[in-house]
Amino acid sequence: MQSFPGLTIGHATDTKLKSGVTVFLPDAPAVAAVHVAGGAPASRETDLLTPGNLVERVDAIVLSGGSAFGLAAADGVMEWLAARGRGFAVGPTHVPIVPASSLFDLTNGGDKSGIAPGAAHATYHALGLAACEAADSEVAIGSVGAGTGATTADLKGGFGAAETVLADGVRVAAFAAVNAVGRATLGETPYFRAAPFEKDEEFGGLGLPSPLPADADAIVTKRAAEPQANTTLAVIATDCALSRDEAKRLAIAGHDGLALAIFPAHTPFDGDTVFALSTGTGGSATGDPVRLTELCAAAAATLARAVARGVHAAVAAPGDPVPTWRRRYGADTRS
């Protein structure tokens, strides 16, 4: 899909490692907020985004694999931004503001022999730089970037994206690296939980089954789930000019999209994190709670779609611990 006005997005993918990085680069510093609803996050600079703190705008947002090791990707992004004079001005110095979150993909069948603090820092630092260099207006989905090695309880995860245009032309986009402890489908069927929100058959066009499968409410999770071993990361972007308080409300509401698309969500073993990013290239919602409510509803629905698209678009790779949706249900002929 096309990315957002005033925003480019870049992926860097290491297929041998089965991990990667995705960077969101606004053309100008953008208002941002974050809400963490999972119990096992791996993050950096998220406290900075709390309403009331000094710096209200960010130069980039980074999503990565690699658990805590992957947070080093933000160093690569900071290096890239600093070389271009980007950052919060402090006297003669500019400090790039780069919040980041990572998901756990260390046991997904990739070659993790080089994952130790020193080597891993160099690896993800380089991936952060590469993601910046790859940033474009076209956004790939599936087994790319931060979603490269992602998994769910019973299917391979991935990176998904979706967009909604409201009646007044305001745009809302959602991007998700889906590495959930739970399922994105209804029981053992191919039907996605996010089906009521699907547009243009973007994840198969199956709709909802009738009747619902008997195991639709079964609590199926990754076996031997551990803290920091999962996590769905998301960015919700809008061209509507928002205050940081409004962006925070958008991030909170966006978590409903995870609950609409994944069951269970927000568990003690997930680090579910949603960033909200306002490029401000469209109209303003400041002081208009009705308009903000419409944005919040669109954020949840759009994120639910992005989650399903990430799982639907994943492609198989050697050593995968779980099948892709396409392979399990007879549609994966690409690998």
N, C-alpha and C positions, 0 to 999 in steps of 0.2 A: 504494500500500500504506500501511498504518498505520505511523507511525514508532515509536520505541522508548519504553518506560516511562522517564521521566526525561529525555527528549531530544526537542527539536523541531528541524525542518529547514526551512530557507527557501531558495527560489530567487529570483534576480533575473535577468531575461532581457532583452537588448537585441537585438531581431530585426534592426535595421538594421546594427548592428555585427557581428552573428552571434557574440556572445560573452555571457558571463554569469558569475554567481557563485552558489555554493551554500554555506550556512553551517550548521554543526551546533552547536546550543546546548543543552548539558546544563542541567537545572534547577539543579544545584549543581556546583561545580568537580569535575571528573571525572579519574580517573587515566587517563593517556594515554601512548602510546609511538609510535614511528614506525620504519619501515625503508625505506631507499631502495635499490633494486636496479637502477635504470636509470642510464645513463651521462651523462644531460644534465638534471639536475633544476633547477627554479626554485623556491626554497623560502625560508621565513622562520621563525625560531624552532624549527627542527627540532633543533638541537644542545641546546636546552633540555630536550628529552625524553629525552636520554641517561641511562640509569640511573646514579645516583650524583650527579647534579646536584641543586641545591637544590629547585627547584619541581617537584613531582610531579603537580600537577593543572592542568587547563586550563579556561578559561572558554568557549572556542569553538574550532572547527577550520574553516578556510576553504579551499575548493577554488575555483579560478577559471580562466577563460580569460585571454588577454592576455599570455602568457609573463611575463617579469619585470615588465612594466607592471602586470599583473593583481594582483601582490602588494600593491598599494595598497588592495585591497579589505579587507585586514586592518585598515587604519587606520579605515575606516568602521565595521567591527565593533567595534573598540576604543572608538570614540566612542560607539556605541550602548550598550555594556556600561558604560562609565564613567558615563554619564548615569543609570544605574540602580544605581550603587554597587558594581558587580561588579569583582573583581580581587584580585590578591595584595596583602595589606596590608603597607605599608612606612611605619610611623609613621602620620601622618594621611592618607597617600596610598594609593590603590588602583590597581594596575597590571593591567589586563586581560591575561591570558595567552592569546594567539591565534596558534598555529602555522598556517602557510598554505603551500599549494603551488599552482603554476599550470601549465597546459598551454599549448602553442603553438597558437593558432588564427588567426594573423595573415594567412594566405594562403588563407582558406577562402571567398572571394567576398563577404565582408561589407564595408561601408563603413568602412575604417580611416583615412580622411582626418584624423581627429582624434587619431590615435595618435602622440603625441609626449610626452616626459616630463611636462610640465606638464598638458596636456589629458588625457592618459591617466590620470594620478593622480586628477584630479577625477572622471573617468568611473567608474573602478573603486571609488574611495572612495564615490561615490553608490550604486553597485550593492551594495557591502557593507552600507551602511545599509538599502537596500531589501530585501535578503535577510533581514536581521534582522527587519524589520517584517512580512515575509511568513511567518515561521517558524510552522509548524503541525504537527499530528500526522498530517496526510495528506501523503504524499510523491509528487509527480508524477515520472514518468519520461519519457525520450525527449529531444527537442530543447529542453531547459530548463536553466536555471542554468549550471553549469560545463560541461555537455555540449552547450550550444546549437550551437556551431560545430565540434564534434569530428568527426574523420574517422578511418577506418582505411585500409589499403592500397587497398581497392577498394570500400568502402561507407561511407556516413555513419555516424559514431559517435553517441553520446548518453549520457545519464545513466540508469543502471540501478540497481535495488534488488531485494533478495531477502532472505528470512528463513528461518531454521531453528529449530525448537523441539526441544531434546533430550529424551530420555526422562524426565529429572528436572525438566523444565519450564524449564530455562535457555534463554534466547533468544540467538540470534546473528543479527545482520543485517549485510548488506554493501551498500555504496553505491559506485558507480564512475562516473567521468567518463571515457569510453572514447575515447581519441585516439591509438590505437596505430599504430606504424609497420607492423605486420604485419596479418594477417587474423584475423577471428573465425569464419570459416567454413572448411569443408573444401574446399580448392581453389575452383573456380568454381561449386560447387553451393550450394543454399540451406541445407545442413545445418550446424548450429553445432557447433563443437568441444566446447562445453560440454554437448552433448546427454545424456550419461550422467547428468547431475546435475539435469536439468529436472524441475520439479514442475508438475502440473496444466496442461500445455501452455502454460506461461507465455511461451515464445518460439516458438510455432508447432506444437509437438508432433510434429515430423518424425522424431525419433529419429536414429539413425545410418544412413547408406546401406549397402546390401549389394549388391555388394562396395564397399569404400572406393574413392573416385575415384583414378585414377592420379596425379593432381597433389596429393593430400592432403598430401604432404611437400614440395611446391614452395615455395621461399623467395621469396615475393612480398611486396614492401614498397612503401611510397610512393616514387614516383620522386623523384630528387634529394633524398633524405632528408638533413637537416642536423641537427646538434646543436641541442637545444632546440626542434625542430620537431614534436615528437610528444608522447608521455607519456600514460599511464593513471594516474589518481589514484583512490585508494580510501580509504574509512573502514570499518572493521569495528567494530561496536558490540556489546557484550554487557551484559546486566544482572547478570552474575556479578561479584562483587567480586574484583578482581585487584590484585596488587602491580604496580609498574611493571616489574619483571623479567618477570613473567608476561605483562603486556601487550606487552612487547617480543617475547616468543616468539610471541604471537598475531599480531603484525604480520609477523614473519618468515614464519611458516607461511602467512599469508594470500597471500603472493606466489605460492604454488603455484597459487592460483586463477587468477592472470593467465596462468601457463604452461599451465594446463588449457584456457583459453578463447581464447588468442591465440597465433599462431605467425608469426614469432618474437616472443618477449617479452624484456624486459630487455636490449635492444640498446644500443650506444653512443649511438644517436639518440633513445632513450626516456628519460624522467626518472621511470620507474615508481616510485611512492611509495605506501605503504600505512600509514595511521594505524590504531592500535587504541585504542578508547575504552571504558572500563568505567564504567557509571553506578552500579554497586553496588546496584541496587534489588532484585536477586535473591540467590541463595545465593553462597557463597564457594568459590573453587577454591584458595585459598592453601594451599600445602604439599601439594597433592594432584596429583602429576604425571599420574596416570591420567586424572583429570577434565580436566586442562589439555590432555592429548593429544586427548581427544574434542572439546574446544573448537577446537583447532588444525585438526583434520580438518574440522569443520563450517565453520570460517572459509574454508578453501580451496574447499570445494564451493559454499558460498553465494556467494562472490565470483565464481566461474566463472559461476554463474547470473546474477548482477547484470550482468556484462559482456555476456552474450548478450542480456539483456533491454534493455540500453541501445541496442544496435545494432538489435534487432528493433523497438523502439518509435520510432526516429527518424523524423521527417517531413521531406519535401522543402521546400526554400525556393529562391527565385530565386538563381541564381548559384552553386549548390552545385557543387563540383568533382568530386564522385562521387555516384552514385545512393544512395537509401536501400535497405535490404533489401526493403522492401515494394514499392517501385517496380520494382526489378530483377526481382523474382520474382512480379510481377503482383498484389500485394495492397495497394498504396498508392493509395487513392482519396481521401485527405484533403487533397491539395494538388496 
